[in-house]
Each structure stands twice: as structure tokens, then as C-alpha cells.
Amino acid sequence: MFSEAGGHRVTSGTMITGMWLRAVPRAVLGLVFVSLLSACATTEGERGAAVLPPEQRSAESSAGVGTSAPSSSEGARLPGSPALSEIRRRGELLVGVPTDSADFLRRTDGRYRGFDVRMAGLLAEGVGLESRSDVAFRRLPASLRTGALSRGSVDVLLGGFDRKADGVTVVAPYVVTGPESRPVARLVGVAEGDARFRDRLRAVLAAALDDGRWAEAADETLRDRRPDARAPELSG
């Protein structure tokens, strides 16, 4: 049905719709409009939630890196090594050094330098870290050196310490000084109870002695200060 109104044809359906729109309060129309927008927003939010957040992707990626090492450090994969697991999680090797060995390690211009720095870098590389950026040094007086290992304050000790102290395992000597009749060995030490970590560090030192990296480090940082410094024997 339709009627003529002012020369225009108006259907009954159009008239009814117009009457309904005029009859419905504007407030009700506003609520209907807001509800439609909310429904659309909810749908978009659900789509977003289905995408893995960047933080979670990063965490999973980091976990993957922590379980594998670059091809140059295959030995860093040590299942059952608590020390290495913690080092990889942290991304840093904590090295305890004496406070009284300037010939081996000194701080100048805000940086640590010396033979012990080079040795720490070799150990870091051997467990899959960067030799320069992933090493932190903690200078410890004699009374705190061995305890720092058992407390977890450091991962490795370099230098002089009591090899018979509780909670300490000697990895190997990394340099020998003094006369042949009275040699003095500077040692690498780790906490007791992690034989895999100890054996890995010993293998890293042995490789550096064999391929010339130890001699290069000694020539560049130590021989002018301690001309009697010489390579240790790691046999046995």
C-alpha cells in the first residue's frame, strides 16, 4: 500500500519506519550504537589475544639460545651442569679475582686489563659467551675468595686461593711464575659438585695452550711485567 503526499510516493513501510525512529528516544538509539561498537571492539581484542605477545616470543627465543651454543663452542652444551645453566640464563660469567695482583689484572680508564682479563675471556668463549661483553669481575680480598664460590657470588676464581678450602674445586693452573725450584701456580677454581663444568673449563685452557692463544695473551699482557711467567702443565 502507498499514498500520495505532496507529490511523492510514500510506502506504508517507509512511513512506519519513520514513525518508529521518531518514537524511539535518542538515548535508546545511543545505547544501541555503543553496543554495536563494543561488539566490534571485543572481536578485535580477541583477535589480538590470539597473537603471541612480543615478550613471550622473546622469552622463548632466548630459551632456545640458552639450550644451544654456537658451532665454535659445542662444549657449552653440558646437560646436568647447574653452573653452566645459571651462567647461560644470566648471560654473564662472574669472575672473582684478587685485589693485590696488579701484574695480572689492573683497572685503568674505567676498564680491566691484563692477563687475567684475557684468560677470563677465553673461559667465557668456551661456554658460549662473548669474551669482552659477557664477563664481569669482582675483586675479592683473600678472606672472601673461596666463600664467594659457595655463595654463588662468582662462577669462577682466578689467582691465588686456598686449594684445600671447603667448597672449592681446582680446575687447573693457568700460569706459573717464580723460579723452577719454587714455582707458584695461579689457579682456576670453581664450586664443588659440578664435574662437567670443571672438565669443560679445563678443556678450554688446554685448547688455548695448544693453539697458541695462551702464548699470545702472555706475550701481550704479562711477559713485560712478569718475565718468569710460563705455561702450566695440564697433563693427567
Secondary structure as GFF3:
##gff-version 3
##sequence-region A 1 236
A	DSSP	beta_strand	2	5	.	.	.	ID=ss1
A	DSSP	beta_strand	8	11	.	.	.	ID=ss2
A	DSSP	alpha_helix	12	23	.	.	.	ID=ss3
A	DSSP	alpha_helix	26	49	.	.	.	ID=ss4
A	DSSP	alpha_helix	54	66	.	.	.	ID=ss5
A	DSSP	three_ten_helix	71	76	.	.	.	ID=ss6
A	DSSP	alpha_helix	82	90	.	.	.	ID=ss7
A	DSSP	beta_strand	93	98	.	.	.	ID=ss8
A	DSSP	beta_strand	106	108	.	.	.	ID=ss9
A	DSSP	beta_strand	111	113	.	.	.	ID=ss10
A	DSSP	alpha_helix	115	126	.	.	.	ID=ss11
A	DSSP	beta_strand	135	140	.	.	.	ID=ss12
A	DSSP	three_ten_helix	142	144	.	.	.	ID=ss13
A	DSSP	alpha_helix	145	151	.	.	.	ID=ss14
A	DSSP	beta_strand	156	159	.	.	.	ID=ss15
A	DSSP	beta_strand	168	177	.	.	.	ID=ss16
A	DSSP	beta_strand	184	191	.	.	.	ID=ss17
A	DSSP	alpha_helix	195	211	.	.	.	ID=ss18
A	DSSP	alpha_helix	213	221	.	.	.	ID=ss19
###
